Amino acid sequence: MESNLAQYYTTYMQGLWIVACIFFAIGISRLILVIKNKDSRSWISFKKHDWYILATKLVFFLGLLAFLADIPVWFITVAQFRPFAPTFPHAVLVFVLYYITIQELILSLTVSNELVVGFVKRMVFFLISIFCSASFILAALIVPGTYKYPAVDQCQMLDLPVKGTWLALDAGAEKWVNYQSNYPPQKYAMDMVKLNEDGRFFINNGTDSSDFNSFGDSVFSPSKGIVYSIADGFETQLIGKGIDSINPAGNHIVIELSANKYLFLAHLKKASILVKEGDTLQSGQFIALAGNSGNTSFPHLHMHIQDKPLFSDTLALGQPYRFNTLELKRFFGFNKQENAWILRNDRFRN
């Protein structure tokens, strides 16, 4: 049983390599078998094959197309394990999944003689097609919503509250990429951690707050506004044991951006807040240090906007926001974007 983040990192690394190797072996074995028996396989034809084969192949093909759309969503964006796993074996697994899916898409356009004349094989393929296609298509239903976000004119525009390269642990509009969206006041909330040059958000075993790149890092006001309230004096929590349902935000700052828009920066370091109630802030002003206070498992910065000033107000509603300009990496390299919004597992920097 893993007792620290370093052990989780190792476990995920081993698991990813094992799964990637198994799927790659299955894909290669399948390709070798097809090549070996290529003379008994023909391209699908409306003239040569009956409706049963055509219909089953169509269902299977559509299921594979759905899975092709599932891969970037489920294995890149939705995957909660990604921050705790090394990048390279994860990329290998994604590549292998693409390889197998594309290979099967091509093979689904062909028919083996055994499928034409063998009753048992026809029934087995039918059951596999129905099961896989239903699963993949149901999984693909979340694809459109995952990358949907309120339009620019509906969003509060902000600057990043941090400097350097950071990772979004939870962010976005939907519950499957942002568990905080289950709680209406924190819909669109974002939890973020700072990455080092190796792309990791902690060093050593990750058993102490000082092991985390975010801990003690500078926090800046993401917008001009007025400090509505602050909370300070909460101690740094132990890693993995920061349960505080009474003061979940820990040390935090509430900034009044405009009427009915209050921005929260939470889990700050004790005695690091440099502003007081009533202060007028400018965007980019240094205001505090990130910490590990409140209801938190490890150091990170929490940010959200809601329409009421009290963190505990269950009648408040979360408000969407975008960033004026930043560099964002979602699937491939960093790209400069304006009016950007951030999603789980996105990497971003100034």
N, C-alpha and C positions, 0 to 999 in steps of 0.2 A: 504494500500500500504506500502510495507516494505521500511524503511528509513535507515537501517543499516544492517550489515552482521549478527548480532545476531538475528534480526528479520527474515532474510532469513533462518538462521539455524533452528529457531523454526518452520517456515512455512514448510520447507522441511521435518522436523521430523514428523510433524502432517500429512502431505500429504503421506509420506511413510507408516506410520502406517495405515492410512485409506485405502490406496490401497492394502496393504498387507492383512488387515483384510477382505476386500471385496473379493479378489481373494481366500483367504483361505476358506471363507464361501461358495463360489461357488464350490470350489473343494470338500469340505466335503459334501455339499448338493448333489452334483453329485454322490459321492461314496455311500451315504446312499440310494439314489434312485436306483442305480444299484443293491445294495445288496437286497433291497426290492423286486426288479423285476428280480432277478437272474434266475428264472425259465423260463423267456421269452427271455433269451439271450443265445446264443450258440457261440462256437468258429468258426471263419471263416473257410469255407471249399470250395475247388474247386468243389467238387461234389454236395454240397447242395445249393450253392449260384450262381446266374447268374453273367455274365461278368460285368454288370452295377455296382453291389455292390462291386465286387472285384476291379474294376478299381477305383471307388470312394474311397474305403478304402485305396488303395495303394497311391493315391494322398494325402489323408489326413495324412497317415503315414509318407510319405516323407516330408510333410510340417512340421510335428511335429519334425522330426529329424533335419530339418533345424533350427527350433526355438530353439532346444536344443543347437545347435551350436551358435545361436544368443545371448543367455543369457549372457555368459561371455564377449562377445564382446560389445554388446550394453549397458548392465547394469553395467558392471564393468570397462571396458577399455574406451569406447567411451564417457560414461556419463559425461558431463561437470559439472553436479550439484554435483557430489560426494564430491569435496573438501568442499562444503558448507553444507553438510548434515552429521548428526551423523552416525557413523559406524553401530551400532547395528540394528536400524530399516531398514537400507539398506540391511544388511545381511539377515534379516528376509524376506524381499521382494524377494530377489534372491532365498532363500530357497523355498519359496512358489511357485515361478514360476517353479522351478525345480520339485517340488512335483506335481503340476498340469500337467506339460508336460509329466512326466513319467507315471502318472496315465492314461492320455489320450492315450499315446502310447500303453499301455497294453489293454485299452478298445477298441482301434482301431482294435485289432485282434479279436474282438467279434462282433456279429451282433444281434440286437434285432429283435423280430418278427414283430414289427411295421415297421421297415425299410424294411423288406422283402415284406410285403403286402400293406403298406400304400403309395399311390402315392404322397401325399402331403409331407410326411416326407422324401421320397426319393429325391424329388426335393429340399427341404430345405437343406438336408444334402449335396446334390451335390453342391449347391451354396456356402454353408459354406466351404466345402472342397476346392473348386476352389479359393475362395477369400482368405482364410487363408493360403493355401499352396503357392499361388502366392506371397502373402505379405511376408511370412516367408522365402521363397526361394530367393526372391529379396534381402531381408535384409541380407541373408547369403552370398551374393556375395562379401561382403567386408571382410569376415572372413579371407581368405588367405592373403590378402594384409595388414591387420592390424598388423600381427606379422611377416612381412617380412622386412628385413633391409639389407643394403649392407654388404658383407662379410668382415671379419677381414682385409684381405689384401687391401681392398679399403678404410679403415677407418684410421683416425688419432687417435692414442692412447693417452688418457689423464688420469689424476688423477682427483678425485672430487675437485671442487673449494670451497667446503664448508665442515664443520664438523657438526656432529649431525645427526638427522633424518630429511629428507626432502621429499617433495612430488612434483612430476612433474605435473604442471597444463596443460602444453602442451608439447608434445615430440613425436618423432617418424617420420616416413617417409611420411605417408599419410595425406591428408588434413582433414579427419574425426577424426584424433586424434591430429592434430597439425595445427591449422588454419594458422600458420605462413608459412606453406608449400605452401600457395597460392602465396607467394611472393618469387620468385626464390632465391634471395640472402640469405634468411633465411630458406630455406629448411633444415630440421634437427635441427632447433633452439629448445631451451628448456627454458621454464619459470619454476622456482622452488620456493617453499616457505618452510620455516622451520616449523616443527611440534613440539608441546610440548608433555608432557607425556600423555595427554588426546587425542592425535591424531589430535588436532586442530591447525590451523595456525594463529589464532588470539585469543585474550582474550577480556574481557569486551564486548563492543558493536561493536568493530571494526570500530570506527569512527575517530580514530587518528592513525598516523603512529606508535606511540609508543605502540599501542595495538597489533602490529604484531611481531611475533617471529623473522622474517627475518630482521626487521629494526635494523640497527646497528650491525648485526652479521658479523663475520669475513669472508673475501673472500680471497682465496689463488690462486696463479697461478696454473692452471691445467697442465702446461707443462713448460719445459724450453723454452726460447725464448727471443726475444728482444722487448722491448716496442716500438712499432711503433709510437703511438700517444696516447694522453690522452685528455679528456675534463672534466673540473671541473667548479664549480661556479653556477650550476643550483640549485635552491631552492627545498626543499621538497614539493611535491604536496599535495593538499587536497585529502582526500579519495574520490574516485569516480568522481573526477573532474580534473584529471591529463591529460588534452588534450594538447598536444604539437606536432603538425605536423611538425614544423620547426626543433626542436631538439628532435626527438622521443627517442633517446638513453639516453638523459640526461647526467649525469656524467658517463663517461665510459672509459675503457682502451682497446686499440687494441694491441694485442701481435702478432708479426710476428713469426710464428712457423717454416716456411721454405718458399721456393719460392712458391708463389701463395697460401699460406695458412695463413690466418689472423684470430685470435680468438678474439671475442668481448665479453666483460663483461659489461653489461649495467644496468642503473637505480641505480647507486651507490650513496652513501650519500655524500653530499657536504663537501668538505675540508677533506675527509677521504683518498684520494688516496696518497699512500706513495712512489710511483715510479715516474720517469720522463722519457721523451722520450730518447731512446738510452740505457736505463738500460738493463743489461742482467739479466734475471730471471731464477731461479731454480724452478723446480716443488715443490709445497708445500709452496712456499714463501708467507708470509702474505703481501698483496698488497693494500687492501682497506676494506671498510665496505659496506654492502648491504644497499640500500636506497629506495627512492621513487621519483626519479627525472625523468623528461622526460615524454613521453607518457605512463602513467601507472595509473591504477585504485587504486592500493594499493601496498605496499612494496613487492618486489620479486626480484629475480636475473634472468637476461636474459643472455643466452650464446649461441653463434653460431659461426661457422667457415665459411668463404667465401673466394673466390679466389682473391679478390681485397681489398685494404686497407680502402676504404671509405665506411662508413655506408650507405650513400645515393646513392651509385653507383647501378643503376637499372640493369646494365649489368652483375653484379657479380652473381656468382652461389654458392649456399650453398654447403658445403662439409660435408660428414658423419664422425662421430667419435664414438669411443667406450671408455670404461673405463677399465683400467688395472685390477683393482679388487675392488669390493664393495659387500655389502650385499643388496640384492634386494627382495622386497615383491611385487608380482604382484597379485596373487590370494590368497595365504595362508600365511605361515610364511616366515620370512627372510631366504634367502639362499645365501651363499657366491658364487660369480660368478667372473670369469675372462673373459676379453674381452667382457664385458657386454654393452648392449645398453638399453636405458631407453625409456619408453612409457608413454603416458598420464595416470595419476592416479597411477603410480608406486611409492612406497615408497622406499627410498634408504638411506644408511648410510655407513660410512667408515668401 
